[in-house]
Structures are given as C-alpha cells and as structure tokens.
C-alpha cells in the first residue's frame, strides 16, 4: 500500500472514531438532570412533564429539512423548543451538543433520550406521545 492509501486509511479511521466519540458523549447525558435553558427555562424543564429540545443550525443541510417538521410540531405542542446553536452557544455547550441536528427529550427534569441526526415525523410524534 502506498503512502496515499495509508493517509486515506488514517483519515477514515479518525473520522469514524470522532463520530463514535460524539455518539458516546450524547448517550452519557441520558438520565442526568436537564440544565435550564438560557431563554428562561421554557417548557418546565425542571418541573414535571416533558419537553422536546431541537438543537439546529441554519447552515446545516439536514437541519433545513428537519426544521419545518419541528416548527409544525411546535405549532401543535407547547412543549417543543427549538434552539439555534449559532445564537445560543452556551445552551448547546450546557447540553454537550457536538453535532446538529440533535433532539433531546426531557421528562420530569431529566434527559430521557438523545437522538443525533435527522429524525422522521413519526419518530418525533412518538417521542411526544410517550407517557412513561
């Protein structure tokens, strides 16, 4: 194998390890207390009930496809909150958001689920309808 092959192999391996790191970091949040939002703790994150947090960036391709779906859900449910990571960087850091789009389900003041990447409407509605 030439040096070009080794460099490509090294870059691919580094990319895969970085993706794995992001995934594992997001899963470590499950079960922890949900930090308050910068914008005044909309949705009662520290109280009872559940909130769906959607972290996005306007420059992200998958986010541009998912944001209209989230906006539609937010118009029907008052417990859906969108967080623009380019404007609310501290909130994104508090929730350890490393990639966008990231969807976080908070129930009874605790993080219950963290989903990375584009999510379907069916999955998002399923998260909102969970009672347990």
N, CA, C and O of each residue as an XYZ file, in Angstrom:
528
protein
N       0.853     -1.171      0.000
C       0.000      0.000      0.000
C       0.897      1.232      0.000
O       1.879      1.294      0.739
N       0.555      2.205     -0.828
C       1.359      3.416     -0.918
C       1.037      4.347      0.252
O       0.115      4.092      1.026
N       1.794      5.406      0.365
C       1.583      6.359      1.458
C       0.233      7.061      1.322
O      -0.344      7.459      2.334
N      -0.283      7.222      0.117
C      -1.593      7.826     -0.092
C      -2.681      6.938      0.512
O      -3.611      7.430      1.150
N      -2.557      5.638      0.306
C      -3.508      4.697      0.891
C      -3.488      4.752      2.408
O      -4.538      4.712      3.049
N      -2.281      4.847      2.991
C      -2.165      4.930      4.447
C      -2.783      6.220      4.977
O      -3.440      6.213      6.018
N      -2.578      7.309      4.278
C      -3.147      8.587      4.708
C      -4.676      8.524      4.646
O      -5.352      8.967      5.574
N      -5.218      7.978      3.561
C      -6.669      7.844      3.461
C      -7.231      6.935      4.549
O      -8.284      7.220      5.121
N      -6.533      5.853      4.829
C      -6.951      4.942      5.890
C      -6.927      5.636      7.250
O      -7.840      5.460      8.057
N      -5.904      6.406      7.498
C      -5.784      7.141      8.759
C      -6.891      8.184      8.890
O      -7.493      8.315      9.956
N      -7.165      8.921      7.826
C      -8.224      9.925      7.866
C      -9.598      9.286      8.076
O     -10.415      9.794      8.843
N      -9.842      8.182      7.396
C     -11.115      7.482      7.560
C     -11.270      6.968      8.985
O     -12.337      7.104      9.583
N     -10.227      6.388      9.521
C     -10.262      5.891     10.893
C     -10.489      7.008     11.901
O     -11.237      6.834     12.863
N      -9.853      8.148     11.688
C     -10.030      9.294     12.578
C     -11.471      9.797     12.526
O     -12.059     10.117     13.559
N     -12.034      9.864     11.329
C     -13.416     10.303     11.169
C     -14.374      9.362     11.895
O     -15.278      9.815     12.597
N     -14.179      8.073     11.731
C     -15.048      7.081     12.375
C     -14.935      7.177     13.893
O     -15.947      7.117     14.591
N     -13.732      7.323     14.406
C     -13.544      7.446     15.855
C     -14.184      8.722     16.394
O     -14.747      8.721     17.488
N     -14.100      9.803     15.633
C     -14.726     11.052     16.063
C     -16.241     10.907     16.117
O     -16.870     11.396     17.055
N     -16.835     10.250     15.134
C     -18.281     10.016     15.127
C     -18.688      9.147     16.316
O     -19.711      9.403     16.953
N     -17.909      8.145     16.609
C     -18.177      7.285     17.764
C     -18.085      8.078     19.065
O     -18.896      7.885     19.971
N     -17.107      8.963     19.158
C     -16.950      9.815     20.340
C     -18.187     10.690     20.544
O     -18.696     10.787     21.660
N     -18.677     11.329     19.471
C     -19.862     12.178     19.555
C     -21.069     11.352     20.017
O     -21.830     11.784     20.884
N     -21.232     10.188     19.443
C     -22.347      9.310     19.804
C     -22.284      8.925     21.286
O     -23.286      9.024     21.993
N     -21.135      8.494     21.749
C     -21.000      8.067     23.143
C     -21.195      9.230     24.113
O     -21.796      9.054     25.173
N     -20.698     10.408     23.767
C     -20.889     11.576     24.619
C     -22.367     11.923     24.763
O     -22.822     12.289     25.847
N     -23.108     11.806     23.673
C     -24.541     12.122     23.746
C     -25.283     11.101     24.604
O     -26.203     11.465     25.335
N     -24.903      9.855     24.525
C     -25.588      8.812     25.302
C     -25.280      8.925     26.797
O     -26.054      8.442     27.624
N     -24.162      9.555     27.149
C     -23.815      9.723     28.565
C     -24.738     10.715     29.260
O     -24.803     10.741     30.489
N     -25.449     11.528     28.494
C     -26.355     12.516     29.085
C     -27.656     11.901     29.584
O     -28.311     12.465     30.461
N     -28.033     10.760     29.040
C     -29.305     10.136     29.389
C     -29.335      9.830     30.892
O     -28.420      9.212     31.436
N     -30.413     10.281     31.542
C     -30.587     10.059     32.977
C     -30.101     11.210     33.834
O     -30.394     11.243     35.029
N     -29.367     12.156     33.266
C     -28.853     13.292     34.041
C     -29.910     14.391     34.115
O     -30.838     14.439     33.308
N     -29.750     15.264     35.092
C     -30.665     16.394     35.252
C     -30.522     17.334     34.069
O     -29.415     17.596     33.598
N     -31.653     17.838     33.593
C     -31.654     18.750     32.447
C     -31.313     20.159     32.918
O     -31.984     20.698     33.798
N     -30.275     20.758     32.339
C     -29.944     22.145     32.698
C     -31.029     23.103     32.211
O     -31.754     22.804     31.263
N     -31.131     24.248     32.864
C     -32.098     25.271     32.450
C     -31.658     25.870     31.127
O     -30.468     25.913     30.815
N     -32.625     26.329     30.359
C     -32.333     26.994     29.094
C     -31.983     28.451     29.338
O     -32.456     29.058     30.298
N     -31.145     29.015     28.459
C     -30.799     30.428     28.523
C     -32.026     31.313     28.449
O     -32.103     32.338     29.126
N     -32.982     30.919     27.629
C     -34.152     31.750     27.355
C     -35.247     31.618     28.411
O     -36.420     31.842     28.111
N     -34.890     31.265     29.615
C     -35.867     31.288     30.698
C     -36.518     29.961     31.007
O     -37.602     29.955     31.591
N     -35.930     28.846     30.654
C     -36.443     27.532     31.018
C     -37.842     27.298     30.485
O     -38.740     26.912     31.233
N     -38.032     27.533     29.173
C     -39.325     27.272     28.545
C     -39.664     25.786     28.670
O     -38.781     24.928     28.637
N     -40.934     25.506     28.811
C     -41.378     24.127     28.805
C     -41.268     23.425     30.138
O     -41.577     22.236     30.218
N     -40.838     24.109     31.197
C     -40.777     23.491     32.507
C     -39.787     22.352     32.586
O     -40.134     21.261     33.037
N     -38.561     22.586     32.154
C     -37.576     21.508     32.136
C     -37.274     20.974     33.530
O     -36.961     19.795     33.691
N     -37.365     21.824     34.521
C     -37.052     21.380     35.876
C     -38.279     20.806     36.590
O     -38.136     20.189     37.645
N     -39.458     20.991     36.047
C     -40.681     20.509     36.681
C     -41.137     19.191     36.095
O     -40.352     18.436     35.523
N     -42.434     18.930     36.251
C     -42.983     17.696     35.710
C     -43.348     17.890     34.245
O     -43.356     19.016     33.745
N     -43.642     16.815     33.573
C     -43.984     16.881     32.163
C     -42.769     16.599     31.296
O     -41.715     16.193     31.784
N     -42.939     16.822     30.000
C     -41.836     16.546     29.089
C     -41.673     17.669     28.083
O     -42.624     18.382     27.762
N     -40.468     17.810     27.598
C     -40.121     18.825     26.615
C     -39.224     18.185     25.576
O     -38.350     17.382     25.904
N     -39.442     18.543     24.328
C     -38.596     18.085     23.236
C     -37.735     19.268     22.796
O     -38.253     20.266     22.294
N     -36.435     19.154     22.984
C     -35.493     20.199     22.584
C     -34.880     19.823     21.244
O     -34.433     18.693     21.049
N     -34.864     20.769     20.335
C     -34.321     20.553     18.997
C     -33.174     21.541     18.794
O     -33.400     22.746     18.680
N     -31.957     21.033     18.751
C     -30.775     21.854     18.525
C     -30.442     21.812     17.037
O     -30.299     20.738     16.453
N     -30.320     22.991     16.431
C     -30.089     23.070     14.989
C     -29.198     24.255     14.647
O     -28.918     25.112     15.486
N     -28.766     24.280     13.406
C     -28.033     25.405     12.855
C     -28.651     25.753     11.506
O     -28.984     24.853     10.735
N     -28.813     27.045     11.205
C     -29.394     27.411      9.914
C     -28.514     27.026      8.725
O     -28.997     26.978      7.594
N     -27.240     26.752      8.962
C     -26.307     26.396      7.886
C     -26.195     24.895      7.658
O     -25.406     24.459      6.820
N     -26.956     24.111      8.374
C     -26.870     22.650      8.317
C     -27.913     22.107      7.344
O     -29.096     22.423      7.461
N     -27.480     21.295      6.390
C     -28.389     20.723      5.394
C     -29.495     19.884      6.001
O     -30.667     20.153      5.735
N     -29.173     18.866      6.817
C     -30.241     18.071      7.436
C     -31.158     18.911      8.331
O     -32.348     18.622      8.453
N     -30.596     19.952      8.957
C     -31.421     20.829      9.805
C     -32.452     21.579      8.971
O     -33.585     21.774      9.410
N     -32.062     22.001      7.767
C     -33.002     22.723      6.908
C     -34.179     21.855      6.509
O     -35.278     22.360      6.280
N     -33.954     20.538      6.424
C     -35.050     19.618      6.115
C     -35.902     19.321      7.341
O     -37.110     19.114      7.224
N     -35.280     19.299      8.513
C     -35.973     18.907      9.731
C     -36.677     20.083     10.419
O     -37.690     19.882     11.090
N     -36.161     21.298     10.265
C     -36.726     22.455     10.953
C     -38.201     22.689     10.629
O     -38.966     22.970     11.552
N     -38.650     22.589      9.357
C     -40.095     22.749      9.112
C     -40.947     21.699      9.833
O     -42.065     21.991     10.257
N     -40.423     20.488      9.971
C     -41.159     19.443     10.697
C     -41.292     19.817     12.172
O     -42.355     19.657     12.771
N     -40.200     20.317     12.746
C     -40.211     20.729     14.147
C     -41.132     21.929     14.343
O     -41.883     21.984     15.316
N     -41.076     22.892     13.416
C     -41.945     24.066     13.519
C     -43.420     23.674     13.495
O     -44.237     24.248     14.214
N     -43.748     22.696     12.664
C     -45.130     22.206     12.605
C     -45.526     21.558     13.929
O     -46.628     21.786     14.427
N     -44.630     20.753     14.501
C     -44.913     20.135     15.800
C     -45.035     21.193     16.889
O     -45.895     21.094     17.764
N     -44.172     22.209     16.834
C     -44.195     23.268     17.848
C     -45.485     24.071     17.791
O     -45.946     24.583     18.811
N     -46.075     24.184     16.594
C     -47.343     24.908     16.484
C     -48.495     24.125     17.121
O     -49.506     24.709     17.511
N     -48.340     22.812     17.223
C     -49.382     21.963     17.814
C     -49.122     21.620     19.277
O     -50.053     21.338     20.031
N     -47.853     21.646     19.670
C     -47.471     21.272     21.039
C     -46.660     22.411     21.653
O     -45.748     22.944     21.022
N     -46.998     22.775     22.879
C     -46.249     23.858     23.525
C     -44.970     23.364     24.204
O     -44.221     24.157     24.774
N     -44.725     22.066     24.144
C     -43.534     21.512     24.791
C     -42.424     21.167     23.796
O     -41.582     20.316     24.081
N     -42.416     21.813     22.642
C     -41.354     21.639     21.648
C     -40.581     22.951     21.569
O     -41.151     24.002     21.275
N     -39.277     22.878     21.836
C     -38.439     24.081     21.881
C     -37.290     23.925     20.894
O     -36.570     22.926     20.922
N     -37.121     24.914     20.023
C     -36.009     24.932     19.068
C     -34.898     25.811     19.623
O     -35.148     26.900     20.139
N     -33.661     25.319     19.509
C     -32.502     26.063     19.988
C     -31.510     26.200     18.838
O     -30.941     25.209     18.379
N     -31.308     27.427     18.376
C     -30.345     27.719     17.315
C     -28.958     27.779     17.964
O     -28.668     28.704     18.723
N     -28.107     26.802     17.670
C     -26.801     26.728     18.325
C     -25.889     27.887     17.948
O     -24.953     28.196     18.686
N     -26.141     28.530     16.816
C     -25.315     29.676     16.437
C     -25.669     30.917     17.251
O     -24.866     31.845     17.344
N     -26.860     30.941     17.839
C     -27.285     32.076     18.664
C     -27.236     31.774     20.151
O     -27.009     32.671     20.963
N     -27.445     30.526     20.509
C     -27.454     30.133     21.923
C     -26.365     29.090     22.166
O     -26.636     27.944     22.525
N     -25.146     29.522     21.959
C     -23.993     28.631     22.060
C     -23.817     28.062     23.468
O     -23.450     26.897     23.626
N     -24.075     28.868     24.476
C     -23.915     28.387     25.848
C     -24.913     27.279     26.185
O     -24.576     26.332     26.896
N     -26.128     27.398     25.679
C     -27.123     26.346     25.896
C     -26.662     25.053     25.231
O     -26.770     23.973     25.812
N     -26.147     25.171     24.012
C     -25.638     23.987     23.303
C     -24.481     23.362     24.069
O     -24.389     22.139     24.168
N     -23.605     24.186     24.607
C     -22.481     23.656     25.396
C     -22.970     22.977     26.665
O     -22.453     21.930     27.054
N     -23.973     23.577     27.313
C     -24.516     23.003     28.543
C     -25.089     21.613     28.297
O     -24.945     20.716     29.127
N     -25.737     21.445     27.155
C     -26.294     20.145     26.790
C     -25.303     19.270     26.040
O     -25.662     18.192     25.566
N     -24.069     19.718     25.928
C     -22.970     18.988     25.267
C     -23.314     18.589     23.831
O     -22.995     17.486     23.389
N     -23.967     19.499     23.113
C     -24.310     19.256     21.716
C     -23.040     19.394     20.886
O     -22.420     20.457     20.859
N     -22.661     18.325     20.217
C     -21.447     18.303     19.399
C     -21.763     18.240     17.909
O     -20.892     18.480     17.072
N     -23.012     17.916     17.582
C     -23.422     17.785     16.182
C     -24.877     18.224     16.067
O     -25.659     18.093     17.009
N     -25.220     18.742     14.905
C     -26.610     19.125     14.659
C     -27.117     18.406     13.430
O     -26.330     18.135     12.522
N     -28.377     18.090     13.361
C     -29.394     18.302     14.379
C     -29.298     17.276     15.518
O     -28.959     16.111     15.311
N     -29.604     17.751     16.707
C     -29.681     16.893     17.889
C     -31.029     17.134     18.544
O     -31.425     18.282     18.746
N     -31.725     16.078     18.873
C     -33.029     16.161     19.528
C     -32.904     15.530     20.907
O     -32.411     14.411     21.048
N     -33.358     16.264     21.927
C     -33.245     15.807     23.312
C     -34.639     15.770     23.927
O     -35.365     16.763     23.887
N     -35.007     14.638     24.489
C     -36.280     14.505     25.193
C     -36.008     14.642     26.688
O     -35.240     13.878     27.272
N     -36.661     15.641     27.296
C     -36.536     15.877     28.738
C     -37.872     15.558     29.368
O     -38.906     16.091     28.965
N     -37.845     14.680     30.366
C     -39.075     14.321     31.074
C     -38.814     14.402     32.564
O     -37.843     13.839     33.070
N     -39.700     15.115     33.270
C     -39.616     15.276     34.727
C     -38.246     15.794     35.156
O     -37.694     15.355     36.165
N     -37.701     16.735     34.375
C     -36.442     17.372     34.736
C     -35.196     16.566     34.424
O     -34.093     16.983     34.776
N     -35.344     15.412     33.765
C     -34.203     14.560     33.425
C     -34.162     14.304     31.931
O     -35.198     14.238     31.269
N     -32.961     14.162     31.411
C     -32.787     13.839     29.997
C     -33.093     12.364     29.820
O     -32.447     11.514     30.433
N     -34.077     12.057     28.983
C     -34.501     10.674     28.778
C     -33.971     10.073     27.487
O     -33.742      8.866     27.412
N     -33.774     10.905     26.468
C     -33.332     10.375     25.181
C     -32.586     11.469     24.432
O     -32.963     12.639     24.480
N     -31.521     11.072     23.737
C     -30.757     11.975     22.873
C     -30.658     11.304     21.508
O     -30.161     10.185     21.388
N     -31.139     12.005     20.480
C     -31.113     11.478     19.115
C     -30.257     12.393     18.246
O     -30.441     13.610     18.245
N     -29.337     11.809     17.519
C     -28.465     12.567     16.627
C     -28.937     12.418     15.193
O     -29.377     11.344     14.784
N     -28.844     13.497     14.431
C     -29.172     13.444     13.020
C     -30.646     13.675     12.749
O     -31.438     13.928     13.656
N     -30.991     13.580     11.466
C     -32.365     13.799     11.006
C     -33.287     12.747     11.604
O     -32.961     11.560     11.636
N     -34.450     13.203     12.079
C     -35.460     12.297     12.643
C     -36.755     12.457     11.861
O     -37.103     13.562     11.445
N     -37.456     11.370     11.663
C     -38.720     11.404     10.923
C     -39.829     11.995     11.794
O     -39.727     12.037     13.020
N     -40.885     12.448     11.129
C     -42.051     12.982     11.833
C     -42.648     11.904     12.735
O     -43.047     12.184     13.865
N     -42.707     10.685     12.235
C     -43.261      9.571     13.002
C     -42.493      9.370     14.310
O     -43.099      9.167     15.362
N     -41.181      9.425     14.244
C     -40.366      9.229     15.440
C     -40.545     10.391     16.413
O     -40.640     10.179     17.622
N     -40.592     11.620     15.893
C     -40.766     12.788     16.749
C     -42.131     12.766     17.433
O     -42.233     13.071     18.621
N     -43.166     12.412     16.702
C     -44.506     12.310     17.297
C     -44.531     11.197     18.344
O     -45.191     11.321     19.376
N     -43.811     10.117     18.071
C     -43.719      9.023     19.034
C     -43.070      9.463     20.331
O     -43.484      9.040     21.411
N     -42.053     10.309     20.232
C     -41.397     10.822     21.433
C     -42.347     11.703     22.241
O     -42.345     11.662     23.471
N     -43.150     12.491     21.551
C     -44.075     13.385     22.239
C     -45.239     12.659     22.871
O     -45.821     13.147     23.840
N     -45.590     11.499     22.339
C     -46.769     10.790     22.863
C     -46.433      9.772     23.942
O     -47.335      9.141     24.493
N     -45.160      9.601     24.250
C     -44.763      8.640     25.280
C     -45.220      9.142     26.630
O     -44.972     10.293     26.986
N     -45.887      8.285     27.384
C     -46.402      8.664     28.689
C     -45.560      8.181     29.849
O     -45.743      8.639     30.977
N     -44.635      7.262     29.593
C     -43.869      6.716     30.709
C     -42.496      7.303     30.764
O     -41.710      6.955     31.645
